[in-house]
Amino acid sequence: MVASGTAIRLAALSRHNTSLMLREPGPVLSRLVMPLVMILLFRPLYLSALARHGVQAGTVQVVTGMLVMFSLLALSVVGTAILTERTWGTWDRLRATPVRSGELLATKALPGFGMLAVQQAEVLLFGVVAFGLHVGDPLLLAAAVVSWALALLGIGTALGATLRSQSELNMAYDIGGVVLSALGGALIPLSVLPGWARAAAPLSPGYWAMSALRSALQGQAGPTLRAAAVLLAVAAVTAALGTWRITRGWSRSRSL
């Protein structure tokens, strides 16, 4: 009976949160369309810059780089879903019901996970169909995509549960998304970054996402699984932080 009640609550809340996301499709659509536009515009530049390594190197760089950058920017969708509930004051009302805090966060995250999975699959498929991107091992690539999506969900949950207003969240994902993308080698290959940036790159989740995706495309199991393990650790730590924060009486936005 307990399991049945939990399943019913999760299903109802997941439908509700998916409906909320689809009612305002603008942010989701922009995160789906913009990476494809940027790939088309930037691919010639990357092909020229990496010409000595072959066409595939430039294609891998632009596809994985745009995927990582725009999936980091898509944190706004996940974080806003939580922050909106806090701003409206409905989060406290939901917590007064039998629904557990973990269930609330999980059902907020599920639609975001679906959006991130679709975004990454779309970008990779576009690279394969339009530019002949070679996939060395589809199963490894799926593991890289899932681990990166879970890391993004954890980070988005922590931001949505911790920051006090929409403006703070906007600043976090605008600045953080670009900085973490650049530092991780998504915009500029790591080999041409300054020495201090290369040394700091492993601090960025984007670095591990790029490593997992590149290794999976090359069919390298060891590097892919190591990078995926780091991303899963990021997911666990940030999700735990978001859950701890939201259950310590800090659910309401202080900017009200």
N, C-alpha and C positions, 0 to 999 in steps of 0.2 A: 504493500500500500504506500509506503514512504517513497519507494522508487517511482511508483506510478504518479504520485502527486508531484514529485520533482520533474518528471518528464512532461507533465501537463503544463506546469509553470514555465519551464524552459521553452516549450513549443509556443505558448501564447506570447511570451515576452519577445521571442525571436521574430515572430510574425509582426508584432507591433513595431519593433525597432527597424525591421526591414521596410515596413510601410513608411515610417518617418523618413528614412533615407531616400526612398523613391519619390516622396512628395517634393523634395528639393534636389532634383537630379543635377543641377548645375555643377557643383564641386566634383561630383563623381565623373560626369562627362568630360570636364576639363582635364582630369587626371588620366582619362582614357585616350583622349584625342591628342593632347599636347606632345607626349613622347613620340608618337608617330610622325608628327610634323617636324620635330627637332631631329629625328633620325634622318629624314629626307634632306634636311638643310645641312646637317653637319657631317653626313657620311663622306662627301667628297673631301672635306678638310682632313678627316681622320685617315682616309685612304692615302692622301698625299703625305701626311706626316709619318705614316707607318708603312710606306711603300716598300721599303727594303725587307719587310717581314711578310709581304704578300697581301693579297686582297682580303683574305679571311681575317687577318689580324685587325685591319681597320674596321671591318664589319663587326667583329666581336666587341671591340672597344666601344663603338657608338651604340650598339644595341644594349649591351650590359650597362654601359654608363648612363644612358637615358632611362633605362629601367630602374636603376638604383636611385637616381636623382628624383624622378617623379614619384616613385613609391615612397621615398622619404617625405616629399611634399604632401603625399596623400595621408600623412599622419593627421592632417587637419580634419579629415572626415571622421576618424576614430575619436580624436580628442574632443571635437566639437559635440559629438553625440553625447558624451558624458557631461561636458561642461554646460550644455544646454539644460539638461535635467537639473543640475545644481542651481543654475541661474533662475529657472522657473520655480524652484522649490519643490519640484515633484520627486526629486531623489529621496528627500526625507519622508515623503508620504509612502513611497514604495518600500522604504526600509521598515515602515511601521506595519507592513503586511507580513505574512509568513515567508515571503521570498527572502532568501539569504543574500548577503552582500556579494558573495562569490557568484551566485546565480545571476544577479543583476549585471555584474561586470561581464560575465561570460556571454550573456545574451546581447549586450551592447557590442561585444567584440565579434560575434559571429557574422553579422552583416558586413562588418569591416573586413573580416577575413575573406569573405566571398568576393568583395570588391577588389581587394589586393590580389587575390588569386587570378581573377579575370584580367586585371590590368597586366600582370606579369605574363600570363599565357598569351594575351593579345600581342604584347610587344615582341615576345620570342617568336610567335607564329608569323608575325609581320616580317621579322628578320629572315626567317626560313623561306617564306614564300616569295618575298620581294627581292631578296639579295643573296639567297643561297646559303644562309647561315648553317654551318654544319653542327649537328648535335651528336656528340660522341657517345653519350649514354643517356637516353631519355629518363631512366629511373633515377640516376644521379641528379639530373636536372630537376626532376620533380622534388627530390629531397632538398635541393638548394632553394627552390622556390618556396616550399612549405616552411622551412626553417627561417628564411628571411621574412616571410609574411608573419610568422609568429613573433619574431623579434620586433617587427614594426607594431604589431598589436600591443605588445607589452609596453613599448615606449609610449605609444599613443595613450594607453590607459593611464600610465603614470603621469603624463602631462595633463590629461583631462581631469585627473583626480587631485592634482597638486596646484596647478596655476589658478589664479584668482579671477581672471576675466578673459573675455574673448581677445582683447588686444594683446594680452600677455601670450596667449596661445598662438595668435597670428605671428608675433615676433619670434616665438620659439621655433615654429616650423619653417618660417621664411629664412631666418638667419641660420638656424641649426641645419635645415635641410641642405642649403647650399654649401655651408662649411663642411659638414660631414661627407657630402658627396665629393667635394673637391679634395678633401684630405684623404678620402678612401681611394682616389684614383679614378673616379667616375667621369670627371670632366677632362682631366689631363692625365696621361699615363704616368704611373708612379716613377718610371725611370727618368722622367724629365722634371720631376718636382724637386725643389730645394732639399738639401740634406736634412734640415730640421723637420721638414714636412714628411719625408720618408720615414724618419725615426718616430714621428708621432702618429703615423697612419694607422697602426694597429689599434689605437685607442678609438678609432671610428668604427661603428658597426658597418658603415658602408664599405670599409676595407674588406671585412670578412664576407660581406655579400658579394662583392666583386670577385673575391678569391673563390668562393663556392661556385658561382655561376661560370666563371672561366674554366675552372677545373672540370666541372661537369660537362661543359661543351667539348672539352678535350678528352673526356672519358677517363679522367684520373680519379680513382676512387679515394685514395688516401687523403690528398689535399681537400677534396670536396667534403668528406666526412668530418675532417678536423675543423674546417671553417663552419660547417653546419652545426657542430657541437658547440662552438663558441656562440653562434647566433641563438641556439636554444638556451644557453646559459644566460644570455642577455634577456631573452624572453622571460625566463623564470624569475630573474632578479627584478626586472622592471614591473612585471605583473604582480609580484609579491609586494613591491613598494606601493603600487596603486591600490591594491586591496587593503593593505595596512592603513594607508592614508584615509581612504574613504570610510573605514570602519572606526575611526578615532574621533568622530564628531566634527570632522572638517569638511563635510560634504557640501555645505552651502558656500556660494561665492561671497567673499567679503567685500566685493565691489558694489553690492547692492545697498 
